[in-house]
Amino acid sequence: MSVARIEERLDALYAVGGGPGANRVGGTEGEQRAHDLAAGWMEEAGLAVEVDGAGNLLGRTSEPLVLLGSHLDSVPRGGRFDGALGVVAAIEAVERVGRGAVVAFRSEETGCVGSTAFAAAGPLPSVFLEVHVEQGPVLERLDAPLGLVTGVVGIVRGERVFEGPGGHAGTVPMVDRRDALVAAAEYVLHVRAAAAAIEGAVATVGRVEVEPGFGNVIPSRVRLSVDARAPDAERLDRLVAELELEPTFRLEPVEMAREPREALRKALEGRGVAVVELP
């Protein structure tokens, strides 16, 4: 396995679209250029290359017992390794082992377009493995090279709206104010505290819209977004109830298959690598 080649290929993908960050948004020329690069690398690895009806790129040996891969599209100004590492590492691994299949799914960042179509078309592989950069601080904090994912967290998204009487910033006494933004700010702190009280849960307020939005007017209406996540349905339901959130989107949590997890655990232990489990 060539670490230098992996780094060179990651650099080549990162350069697509120009900076700052990765700019290979799904459905754009940047994503297609990335797929073209990966197709060439698959051919160099001796894989039979094809593109399915959804635009997913696949490279196979004659015995594709295991499917590996990820995606090559990115969010605007995305990370260097997000998705790209999973595809590049998969090509390298299949070339070294001499059997397997690699997939680069289309437009994952815009809603799992390629993988959804792939799963619907079938047949599904016996095992699918993905190498993915940790988008958090745990492995770095533990100085651990690898983590073993135990499941995909459940997600609930929704909005909360706070309203109150507006007024002139210079004439309404503080004692008479019922500022919508103050109520929203208190709720944001509640979101943080509620998630912290449930092990493994997280919650984020990522967007706040303040009306009327002038520096000399007391806010009369605030709308904010809430993203709540937890490892299992019970904890997710508790969090949603605590936040008094009406979901506009819900994705149920999924536990990773036990057999491949145990195989990966044994492989890590056999190489003297500490097993760090991550949701």
Phi, psi and omega in degrees: 000132184257107177295321180299320180293320176301314181296319179297319181289323176297320177297319180296319178292321182294331181285343181294129177089347180076159182270185357284147180076178177280135181227076179233059184298140182306135179085359181259172177300327180299317178296318181296320178298322178295319177296322178296318177299312182296323178298319177296320179292324177297317179296320177299329180278000179084019181269147172280121189257138176212163176235127182276182185295339179266000181090004177291138180264127181232140173231129188230152163265182179288343179233074183279072185291328183233138177257129177235156175154194182192222181224162182243353174282165181219165166283162175301134181057043183282181183281156182296323190257347185299115181082308183302318180300319182296324179284313182296316179295323179296316178300316181297318182293315181293322177298320182290315183285326179093005176203154182131184179219149181237139177230140169244105183287148179276138166049052177291321186291340180265011175128034176054043185297307184292315183292325177296316178294321179298314181294322181291325182287325180059177351286153180279148177290160177295323182219137171235130180237140178226127170270127182219139176296140175287125180265051181195182189259001192295308183297319179296318180296324180272357184055043181252135183284332186220153173232153179251116184283129182266338181182172175258123184294154172280149183231135170233133176237147178194185180228153171234143180238134178238133182229151178195168180292132174281188179164172180286134183294340184258351188240343181270117180300150182301324182294338182262003186269141170230070189292122180298326181289326177296316178298319179295320179296320177296323178293321178301317177295324177295320178302314180297314182293320181296317179292321181295335182278352180244116185302130177084353181270153173220154177209145187221135166258109187254348181218132178229126178244120185249130178241142003278354174086028177246145185295338182251022179232132176294127181300134180253345181208134178226130174241132181225154179264149176230130175241114183243136183221147178203156186290337181218167186296323182298313180290325178295317179297320178299317182294315180298319179295318181296327181273356181050052187254131172267108187294136169257349179207137176217133175235121184287147177292152181226128176277138177293148181300136187290320186298309177295327177298316180292324177296318178293322178299313180296322179295318178295313181297322180294339178257009177073022180263127179298136181272114177249117180271135180231138175284000000 
